[in-house]
Amino acid sequence: MPGLPARKKQPDFLLLLSVIGLLLLGIIMVFSASQYMAANSDINDGLYYLKKQCLWAVLGLAALVFMLKIDYHFLKKLALPGLIAAVIC
């Protein structure tokens, strides 16, 4: 109805749970694939790649929470400049 404030929608928790599940699966896969190589290289830390992957996962989850909290429609204004920047780069 016109004139009424828009009701804030709840996030899709099944989708959110799926994203977190895939994130955890990816972290496990990175660890299992890179632990031996990292332990036997100059790094000498079997958890090196796991730590880096976890750092980026936490930053990604923080970005997800940030985007959940804001009105994302302002990104329409940035679409054309972003497209131009992507083509130029």
FIKOLZA-1660 file (N, C-alpha, C; in steps of 0.1 Angstrom, whole numbers, plus 5000, padded with zeros to 4 digits):
% residues 89
   i   px   py   pz ch aa at
   1 5008 4988 5000  A  M  N
   1 5000 5000 5000  A  M CA
   1 5009 5012 5000  A  M  C
   2 5005 5022 4992  A  P  N
   2 5013 5034 4992  A  P CA
   2 5013 5042 5005  A  P  C
   3 5024 5048 5009  A  G  N
   3 5024 5055 5021  A  G CA
   3 5028 5048 5033  A  G  C
   4 5028 5034 5033  A  L  N
   4 5033 5026 5044  A  L CA
   4 5047 5023 5043  A  L  C
   5 5055 5024 5054  A  P  N
   5 5069 5020 5053  A  P CA
   5 5071 5006 5049  A  P  C
   6 5081 5003 5042  A  A  N
   6 5084 4989 5038  A  A CA
   6 5088 4981 5050  A  A  C
   7 5083 4969 5050  A  R  N
   7 5087 4960 5061  A  R CA
   7 5100 4953 5058  A  R  C
   8 5109 4953 5068  A  K  N
   8 5122 4947 5065  A  K CA
   8 5120 4932 5065  A  K  C
   9 5126 4926 5054  A  K  N
   9 5124 4911 5052  A  K CA
   9 5135 4904 5060  A  K  C
  10 5131 4892 5064  A  Q  N
  10 5141 4884 5071  A  Q CA
  10 5150 4877 5061  A  Q  C
  11 5163 4874 5065  A  P  N
  11 5171 4867 5055  A  P CA
  11 5167 4853 5054  A  P  C
  12 5170 4847 5043  A  D  N
  12 5167 4833 5040  A  D CA
  12 5177 4824 5047  A  D  C
  13 5173 4819 5058  A  F  N
  13 5182 4811 5067  A  F CA
  13 5187 4798 5061  A  F  C
  14 5179 4792 5052  A  L  N
  14 5183 4780 5045  A  L CA
  14 5194 4783 5036  A  L  C
  15 5193 4794 5029  A  L  N
  15 5204 4798 5020  A  L CA
  15 5217 4802 5028  A  L  C
  16 5215 4809 5039  A  L  N
  16 5226 4813 5047  A  L CA
  16 5233 4801 5053  A  L  C
  17 5225 4791 5057  A  L  N
  17 5231 4778 5063  A  L CA
  17 5238 4771 5051  A  L  C
  18 5233 4771 5039  A  S  N
  18 5240 4765 5028  A  S CA
  18 5253 4771 5025  A  S  C
  19 5254 4785 5025  A  V  N
  19 5266 4792 5023  A  V CA
  19 5276 4789 5034  A  V  C
  20 5272 4789 5046  A  I  N
  20 5282 4786 5057  A  I CA
  20 5286 4771 5056  A  I  C
  21 5278 4762 5052  A  G  N
  21 5282 4748 5050  A  G CA
  21 5292 4747 5039  A  G  C
  22 5290 4753 5028  A  L  N
  22 5299 4753 5017  A  L CA
  22 5312 4759 5021  A  L  C
  23 5312 4770 5028  A  L  N
  23 5324 4777 5033  A  L CA
  23 5332 4767 5042  A  L  C
  24 5326 4760 5051  A  L  N
  24 5333 4751 5060  A  L CA
  24 5339 4739 5052  A  L  C
  25 5331 4734 5042  A  L  N
  25 5336 4724 5033  A  L CA
  25 5348 4728 5026  A  L  C
  26 5348 4740 5020  A  G  N
  26 5359 4746 5013  A  G CA
  26 5372 4747 5022  A  G  C
  27 5370 4752 5034  A  I  N
  27 5381 4753 5043  A  I CA
  27 5387 4740 5046  A  I  C
  28 5379 4730 5048  A  I  N
  28 5384 4716 5051  A  I CA
  28 5392 4711 5039  A  I  C
  29 5386 4714 5027  A  M  N
  29 5393 4709 5014  A  M CA
  29 5407 4716 5012  A  M  C
  30 5407 4729 5015  A  V  N
  30 5420 4736 5014  A  V CA
  30 5430 4730 5024  A  V  C
  31 5426 4728 5036  A  F  N
  31 5435 4722 5046  A  F CA
  31 5440 4708 5042  A  F  C
  32 5431 4700 5037  A  S  N
  32 5435 4686 5034  A  S CA
  32 5444 4686 5021  A  S  C
  33 5442 4696 5012  A  A  N
  33 5450 4696 5000  A  A CA
  33 5464 4703 5002  A  A  C
  34 5465 4711 5012  A  S  N
  34 5477 4719 5013  A  S CA
  34 5485 4717 5026  A  S  C
  35 5480 4709 5035  A  Q  N
  35 5487 4707 5048  A  Q CA
  35 5501 4701 5046  A  Q  C
  36 5502 4691 5038  A  Y  N
  36 5515 4684 5036  A  Y CA
  36 5525 4693 5028  A  Y  C
  37 5520 4700 5018  A  M  N
  37 5529 4709 5011  A  M CA
  37 5534 4720 5019  A  M  C
  38 5525 4726 5027  A  A  N
  38 5530 4737 5036  A  A CA
  38 5539 4733 5047  A  A  C
  39 5537 4721 5052  A  A  N
  39 5546 4716 5063  A  A CA
  39 5560 4712 5058  A  A  C
  40 5561 4709 5045  A  N  N
  40 5574 4704 5040  A  N CA
  40 5580 4715 5030  A  N  C
  41 5576 4727 5032  A  S  N
  41 5582 4738 5024  A  S CA
  41 5589 4748 5033  A  S  C
  42 5594 4759 5027  A  D  N
  42 5601 4769 5035  A  D CA
  42 5592 4775 5045  A  D  C
  43 5579 4774 5044  A  I  N
  43 5569 4780 5053  A  I CA
  43 5570 4772 5067  A  I  C
  44 5572 4759 5066  A  N  N
  44 5573 4750 5077  A  N CA
  44 5562 4751 5087  A  N  C
  45 5550 4754 5082  A  D  N
  45 5538 4755 5091  A  D CA
  45 5527 4748 5083  A  D  C
  46 5523 4737 5088  A  G  N
  46 5512 4729 5081  A  G CA
  46 5499 4736 5081  A  G  C
  47 5497 4746 5090  A  L  N
  47 5484 4753 5091  A  L CA
  47 5484 4767 5083  A  L  C
  48 5495 4769 5076  A  Y  N
  48 5496 4783 5070  A  Y CA
  48 5485 4786 5061  A  Y  C
  49 5482 4777 5051  A  Y  N
  49 5471 4780 5042  A  Y CA
  49 5457 4779 5048  A  Y  C
  50 5456 4771 5059  A  L  N
  50 5443 4771 5066  A  L CA
  50 5441 4784 5073  A  L  C
  51 5451 4789 5079  A  K  N
  51 5450 4802 5086  A  K CA
  51 5446 4813 5076  A  K  C
  52 5452 4813 5064  A  K  N
  52 5449 4824 5054  A  K CA
  52 5435 4822 5049  A  K  C
  53 5431 4810 5047  A  Q  N
  53 5417 4807 5042  A  Q CA
  53 5407 4811 5053  A  Q  C
  54 5410 4808 5065  A  C  N
  54 5400 4812 5076  A  C CA
  54 5399 4827 5077  A  C  C
  55 5411 4834 5076  A  L  N
  55 5410 4849 5076  A  L CA
  55 5401 4854 5065  A  L  C
  56 5403 4850 5053  A  W  N
  56 5394 4855 5042  A  W CA
  56 5380 4850 5044  A  W  C
  57 5377 4839 5050  A  A  N
  57 5364 4834 5053  A  A CA
  57 5357 4843 5063  A  A  C
  58 5364 4847 5073  A  V  N
  58 5359 4856 5083  A  V CA
  58 5356 4870 5077  A  V  C
  59 5365 4875 5068  A  L  N
  59 5363 4888 5062  A  L CA
  59 5350 4887 5052  A  L  C
  60 5349 4876 5045  A  G  N
  60 5337 4874 5037  A  G CA
  60 5324 4873 5045  A  G  C
  61 5324 4866 5056  A  L  N
  61 5312 4866 5064  A  L CA
  61 5309 4880 5070  A  L  C
  62 5319 4887 5073  A  A  N
  62 5317 4901 5078  A  A CA
  62 5311 4910 5067  A  A  C
  63 5315 4908 5054  A  A  N
  63 5309 4915 5043  A  A CA
  63 5295 4910 5041  A  A  C
  64 5292 4897 5043  A  L  N
  64 5279 4892 5042  A  L CA
  64 5269 4899 5052  A  L  C
  65 5274 4899 5065  A  V  N
  65 5266 4905 5075  A  V CA
  65 5263 4920 5072  A  V  C
  66 5274 4927 5067  A  F  N
  66 5273 4941 5064  A  F CA
  66 5262 4943 5053  A  F  C
  67 5262 4935 5043  A  M  N
  67 5253 4936 5032  A  M CA
  67 5239 4932 5036  A  M  C
  68 5237 4924 5046  A  L  N
  68 5224 4920 5052  A  L CA
  68 5218 4932 5059  A  L  C
  69 5226 4940 5065  A  K  N
  69 5221 4951 5073  A  K CA
  69 5218 4964 5066  A  K  C
  70 5223 4966 5054  A  I  N
  70 5221 4978 5046  A  I CA
  70 5212 4976 5035  A  I  C
  71 5207 4988 5030  A  D  N
  71 5198 4987 5018  A  D CA
  71 5207 4987 5006  A  D  C
  72 5207 4976 4999  A  Y  N
  72 5217 4973 4988  A  Y CA
  72 5213 4980 4975  A  Y  C
  73 5201 4987 4975  A  H  N
  73 5197 4994 4962  A  H CA
  73 5206 5005 4958  A  H  C
  74 5214 5010 4968  A  F  N
  74 5223 5021 4964  A  F CA
  74 5234 5016 4954  A  F  C
  75 5236 5003 4953  A  L  N
  75 5246 4998 4945  A  L CA
  75 5243 5000 4930  A  L  C
  76 5230 5002 4927  A  K  N
  76 5226 5005 4913  A  K CA
  76 5233 5017 4907  A  K  C
  77 5236 5027 4916  A  K  N
  77 5243 5039 4911  A  K CA
  77 5257 5036 4908  A  K  C
  78 5263 5025 4914  A  L  N
  78 5277 5022 4912  A  L CA
  78 5279 5012 4901  A  L  C
  79 5268 5007 4895  A  A  N
  79 5269 4996 4885  A  A CA
  79 5276 5001 4872  A  A  C
  80 5272 5012 4867  A  L  N
  80 5278 5016 4854  A  L CA
  80 5293 5020 4856  A  L  C
  81 5297 5028 4867  A  P  N
  81 5311 5031 4869  A  P CA
  81 5319 5018 4872  A  P  C
  82 5313 5008 4879  A  G  N
  82 5320 4996 4881  A  G CA
  82 5322 4988 4869  A  G  C
  83 5312 4988 4860  A  L  N
  83 5314 4981 4847  A  L CA
  83 5325 4987 4839  A  L  C
  84 5325 5000 4838  A  I  N
  84 5335 5007 4830  A  I CA
  84 5349 5005 4836  A  I  C
  85 5350 5005 4849  A  A  N
  85 5363 5002 4856  A  A CA
  85 5368 4988 4853  A  A  C
  86 5358 4978 4853  A  A  N
  86 5362 4964 4850  A  A CA
  86 5366 4963 4836  A  A  C
  87 5360 4969 4826  A  V  N
  87 5364 4968 4812  A  V CA
  87 5377 4974 4810  A  V  C
  88 5380 4986 4816  A  I  N
  88 5393 4993 4814  A  I CA
  88 5404 4985 4821  A  I  C
  89 5402 4979 4832  A  C  N
  89 5412 4972 4839  A  C CA
  89 5414 4958 4833  A  C  C
% end
